[in-house]
Amino acid sequence: MTDLNALHDSSRTLVMGVLNITEDSFSDGGLWLDPAKARRHGADMMADGADIIDIGAESTRPGAKRVSEEDELTRITGAVTALIDHPGAVLSIDTTRASVAAAALDEGAQIINDVSGGRLDKELPHVVADHDCLYIVQHWRGWLAGSHGGAAPDADTSHYEHGVLNDVRDELMRQVDDVIAAGVRPERIVIDPGLGFSKPGIEHNLPLLAGLAAFKATGYPVLIGQSRKRFIGAMLAEAGIEEPTMDDKDNVTAALSALCAEHGAWAVRVHDVRRSIAAVRAATIWKQYAA
């Protein structure tokens, strides 16, 4: 059985591998829809050293359409039951639906990763409280297309009046206050500044990475999900690499994983586990000699 206290208070940076069971995720949509392929990919990431597998069945890329609740439930519970008996498996569920969270937790998942930070389904924090699992509360101002009856997310969600670092931290802490009010214990909460969510450009994302200490100062562990985000392509373009390959993006992702580890992130969420495992472990050794 997973020790949630030890997981929450990990003294080293963890690596969370992404398992997208979706048709249209921005970098690997459709690759793992087949249950056998999903199971094998999850097992492969654990073999490569992933501490956590984050399973999602609904794309959150810009313009993505919501999948039905039934489809999300089927995909998620199938993946959980396929992977939960793997030795040492720690499974996180990337969902904004309370019903999906409850079903996955009942099957043995240990973490809920809510990109809406408790705002899209008000019952989800109550499910988390009832199951006493870890809860990743992410900052995001916009919603999936059609989630509130409209055809697209809210219009301008990337204007930060007091600077992106200050506004994201303050808004995220208000989200944390709300989920605590719903019954979630503070010692079960992990925060995520939500890179790329309502943050399209380099100017929105790099201040959050450079300001990681401001999020750590809240006292909550910090998850960083930088992997293959659009701003990484923009960084490469600014560096003179106009048509970056996926390898280029994964190399930058790994470099950022090392920097996040050096600055004390709780975990990094990545697609290419092997590269980030090497980067995080190298950064850990660096810290030992820098101390």
C-alpha positions as CSV (number, residue, x, y, z in Angstrom):
1,M,0.0,0.0,0.0
2,T,1.3,3.5,-0.9
3,D,2.4,5.7,2.0
4,L,0.6,8.9,1.0
5,N,2.4,10.9,3.6
6,A,5.8,9.8,2.3
7,L,4.7,10.4,-1.3
8,H,3.4,13.9,-0.4
9,D,6.6,14.8,1.5
10,S,9.1,13.2,-0.9
11,S,12.6,14.6,-0.3
12,R,13.5,14.0,-4.0
13,T,11.9,15.2,-7.2
14,L,9.6,12.5,-8.6
15,V,9.0,11.8,-12.2
16,M,5.3,11.4,-13.4
17,G,4.8,9.7,-16.7
18,V,2.0,10.8,-18.9
19,L,-0.5,8.1,-20.2
20,N,-3.0,9.8,-22.5
21,I,-5.8,7.5,-23.5
22,T,-7.2,10.1,-26.0
23,E,-7.8,10.6,-29.6
24,D,-6.5,14.2,-29.8
25,S,-3.9,15.0,-27.2
26,F,-1.4,17.4,-28.8
27,S,1.6,15.1,-29.0
28,D,0.4,11.5,-28.6
29,G,-3.3,11.5,-29.3
30,G,-4.5,8.1,-30.5
31,L,-1.3,6.2,-29.6
32,W,-2.6,4.5,-26.5
33,L,-6.3,4.1,-27.0
34,D,-6.0,0.4,-27.4
35,P,-6.2,-1.1,-23.8
36,A,-3.3,-3.5,-24.4
37,K,-1.1,-0.7,-25.8
38,A,-2.0,1.6,-22.9
39,R,-1.1,-1.1,-20.4
40,R,2.2,-1.8,-22.1
41,H,3.1,1.9,-22.3
42,G,2.3,2.4,-18.6
43,A,4.4,-0.6,-17.6
44,D,7.2,0.6,-19.9
45,M,7.3,4.0,-18.2
46,M,7.4,2.3,-14.8
47,A,10.3,0.1,-16.0
48,D,12.1,3.3,-17.1
49,G,11.8,4.7,-13.5
50,A,8.5,6.7,-13.4
51,D,7.4,7.1,-9.8
52,I,3.8,8.0,-10.8
53,I,1.7,7.2,-13.9
54,D,-0.8,10.0,-14.7
55,I,-3.7,8.6,-16.7
56,G,-6.0,10.9,-18.7
57,A,-8.8,10.2,-21.0
58,E,-9.8,13.7,-22.1
59,S,-7.6,16.1,-24.0
60,T,-7.1,19.5,-22.5
61,R,-5.3,21.0,-25.5
62,P,-6.7,24.4,-26.8
63,G,-10.0,23.8,-28.6
64,A,-10.4,20.2,-27.4
65,K,-14.0,18.8,-27.2
66,R,-15.2,17.1,-24.1
67,V,-15.5,13.3,-24.3
68,S,-18.6,11.7,-22.8
69,E,-18.6,10.8,-19.2
70,E,-19.2,7.1,-20.2
71,D,-16.2,7.0,-22.5
72,E,-13.9,8.7,-19.9
73,L,-15.1,6.2,-17.2
74,T,-14.5,3.2,-19.4
75,R,-11.0,4.3,-20.5
76,I,-9.8,5.3,-17.0
77,T,-11.1,2.4,-15.1
78,G,-9.8,0.0,-17.7
79,A,-6.3,1.5,-17.4
80,V,-6.4,1.5,-13.6
81,T,-7.4,-2.1,-13.3
82,A,-4.7,-3.0,-15.9
83,L,-1.9,-1.3,-14.1
84,I,-2.8,-1.2,-10.4
85,D,-1.3,-4.6,-9.7
86,H,2.1,-3.7,-11.2
87,P,4.7,-3.8,-8.4
88,G,5.0,-0.3,-6.9
89,A,2.4,1.3,-9.1
90,V,1.3,4.7,-8.1
91,L,-1.5,5.9,-10.3
92,S,-2.7,9.5,-10.7
93,I,-6.0,10.3,-12.6
94,D,-6.1,13.4,-14.8
95,T,-9.8,14.2,-14.6
96,T,-12.2,17.1,-13.8
97,R,-15.2,14.8,-13.2
98,A,-16.2,13.7,-9.7
99,S,-17.7,10.5,-11.0
100,V,-14.5,9.5,-12.8
101,A,-12.4,10.3,-9.8
102,A,-14.6,8.2,-7.5
103,A,-14.5,5.2,-9.8
104,A,-10.8,5.3,-10.3
105,L,-10.1,5.8,-6.6
106,D,-12.4,2.8,-5.8
107,E,-10.2,0.7,-8.2
108,G,-7.1,1.7,-6.3
109,A,-5.7,5.0,-7.8
110,Q,-4.0,7.2,-5.2
111,I,-3.9,10.7,-6.7
112,I,-6.4,13.0,-8.5
113,N,-4.9,15.5,-10.9
114,D,-7.5,18.1,-11.5
115,V,-6.5,20.7,-14.1
116,S,-9.4,22.9,-13.1
117,G,-8.3,23.0,-9.5
118,G,-11.7,22.2,-8.1
119,R,-13.6,24.7,-10.2
120,L,-15.2,22.7,-13.0
121,D,-16.9,20.0,-10.9
122,K,-17.6,21.3,-7.4
123,E,-18.2,17.7,-6.2
124,L,-14.7,16.6,-7.1
125,P,-13.0,18.0,-3.9
126,H,-15.6,16.3,-1.8
127,V,-14.8,13.0,-3.5
128,V,-11.1,13.6,-2.8
129,A,-11.9,14.4,0.9
130,D,-14.0,11.2,1.2
131,H,-11.2,9.0,-0.2
132,D,-8.4,10.8,1.5
133,C,-6.1,10.7,-1.5
134,L,-3.6,13.2,-2.8
135,Y,-5.1,16.1,-4.8
136,I,-3.2,18.1,-7.4
137,V,-4.8,21.5,-7.6
138,Q,-3.8,23.2,-10.8
139,H,-4.3,26.8,-11.9
140,W,-6.3,27.4,-15.0
141,R,-8.7,30.2,-15.9
142,G,-10.2,28.7,-19.1
143,W,-12.3,25.6,-19.6
144,L,-12.8,23.0,-22.2
145,A,-14.9,24.0,-25.2
146,G,-18.6,23.5,-24.5
147,S,-18.1,22.8,-20.8
148,H,-20.3,25.7,-19.8
149,G,-22.6,25.5,-22.8
150,G,-20.5,27.7,-25.1
151,A,-18.5,26.8,-28.2
152,A,-15.1,27.9,-26.8
153,P,-13.3,28.6,-23.6
154,D,-13.5,32.1,-22.0
155,A,-12.1,34.8,-24.2
156,D,-9.0,36.5,-22.8
157,T,-7.6,34.4,-20.0
158,S,-4.0,35.3,-20.4
159,H,-4.0,38.9,-19.1
160,Y,-2.3,39.1,-15.7
161,E,-2.9,42.5,-14.2
162,H,-0.3,42.2,-11.4
163,G,2.2,40.0,-13.3
164,V,1.8,36.4,-14.1
165,L,3.7,35.1,-11.1
166,N,1.8,37.1,-8.5
167,D,-1.6,36.5,-10.1
168,V,-1.2,32.8,-10.6
169,R,0.1,32.3,-7.1
170,D,-2.7,34.3,-5.5
171,E,-5.4,32.7,-7.6
172,L,-4.0,29.2,-7.0
173,M,-4.0,29.9,-3.2
174,R,-7.7,30.9,-3.4
175,Q,-8.4,27.6,-5.2
176,V,-6.5,25.8,-2.4
177,D,-8.6,27.6,0.3
178,D,-11.8,26.4,-1.5
179,V,-10.8,22.8,-1.7
180,I,-9.8,22.8,2.0
181,A,-13.2,24.3,2.8
182,A,-14.7,21.3,0.9
183,G,-12.9,19.0,3.3
184,V,-9.6,18.2,1.6
185,R,-6.8,18.0,4.2
186,P,-3.9,20.4,3.6
187,E,-1.4,17.5,3.9
188,R,-3.0,15.9,0.9
189,I,-2.6,18.9,-1.5
190,V,-0.1,19.4,-4.2
191,I,-0.1,22.6,-6.3
192,D,0.6,23.1,-10.0
193,P,0.9,26.5,-11.6
194,G,-0.5,25.1,-14.9
195,L,2.1,25.9,-17.5
196,G,0.4,26.4,-20.8
197,F,-3.1,26.7,-19.3
198,S,-4.3,30.3,-19.9
199,K,-0.6,30.9,-20.5
200,P,0.2,30.7,-24.2
201,G,3.6,32.4,-24.5
202,I,7.2,32.3,-23.2
203,E,6.4,35.5,-21.2
204,H,3.7,33.6,-19.3
205,N,5.5,30.4,-18.6
206,L,9.1,31.2,-17.9
207,P,8.4,33.6,-15.0
208,L,6.5,30.7,-13.3
209,L,9.4,28.4,-13.8
210,A,11.9,31.0,-12.7
211,G,9.6,31.8,-9.7
212,L,9.3,28.2,-8.5
213,A,10.5,29.4,-5.1
214,A,7.4,31.6,-4.7
215,F,5.2,28.5,-5.1
216,K,7.3,26.4,-2.8
217,A,7.1,29.2,-0.2
218,T,3.3,28.4,0.2
219,G,4.3,25.2,2.0
220,Y,2.7,22.9,-0.6
221,P,4.6,20.5,-2.9
222,V,4.8,21.8,-6.4
223,L,4.2,19.8,-9.6
224,I,5.6,21.2,-12.9
225,G,4.1,20.0,-16.2
226,Q,6.3,21.5,-18.9
227,S,6.5,18.5,-21.2
228,R,6.2,19.3,-24.9
229,K,4.2,22.5,-24.2
230,R,3.8,25.1,-26.9
231,F,6.2,27.6,-25.2
232,I,9.0,25.1,-25.6
233,G,8.7,25.3,-29.3
234,A,8.7,29.1,-29.0
235,M,11.9,28.9,-26.9
236,L,13.6,26.8,-29.6
237,A,12.5,29.2,-32.3
238,E,13.9,32.1,-30.3
239,A,17.1,30.1,-30.1
240,G,17.2,29.8,-33.9
241,I,15.7,26.3,-34.2
242,E,12.7,27.1,-36.5
243,E,11.3,23.6,-37.0
244,P,12.1,21.7,-33.8
245,T,11.6,17.9,-33.8
246,M,10.0,16.0,-31.0
247,D,13.5,15.0,-29.9
248,D,14.4,18.7,-29.6
249,K,11.3,19.4,-27.5
250,D,12.0,16.4,-25.3
251,N,15.6,17.5,-24.8
252,V,14.4,20.9,-23.6
253,T,11.8,19.2,-21.4
254,A,14.5,17.2,-19.8
255,A,16.7,20.2,-19.3
256,L,13.8,22.0,-17.6
257,S,13.2,18.8,-15.5
258,A,16.8,19.1,-14.2
259,L,16.3,22.8,-13.4
260,C,13.0,22.0,-11.6
261,A,14.7,19.3,-9.6
262,E,17.6,21.6,-8.7
263,H,15.1,24.1,-7.4
264,G,13.1,21.6,-5.4
265,A,10.0,20.7,-7.4
266,W,8.0,17.9,-5.9
267,A,7.6,16.2,-9.4
268,V,7.8,16.8,-13.1
269,R,5.1,15.5,-15.4
270,V,6.6,14.3,-18.7
271,H,6.0,12.2,-21.8
272,D,9.6,10.9,-22.2
273,V,10.3,9.4,-18.8
274,R,13.7,8.0,-19.6
275,R,15.2,11.4,-20.5
276,S,13.8,13.2,-17.5
277,I,14.8,10.4,-15.1
278,A,18.4,10.9,-16.2
279,A,18.1,14.7,-15.9
280,V,16.4,14.7,-12.5
281,R,19.0,12.2,-11.1
282,A,21.9,14.3,-12.4
283,A,20.4,17.4,-10.8
284,T,20.1,15.6,-7.5
285,I,23.8,14.7,-7.6
286,W,24.5,18.3,-8.5
287,K,22.7,19.5,-5.4
288,Q,24.7,17.2,-3.2
289,Y,27.9,18.8,-4.3
290,A,26.5,22.4,-4.4
291,A,25.4,22.1,-0.7
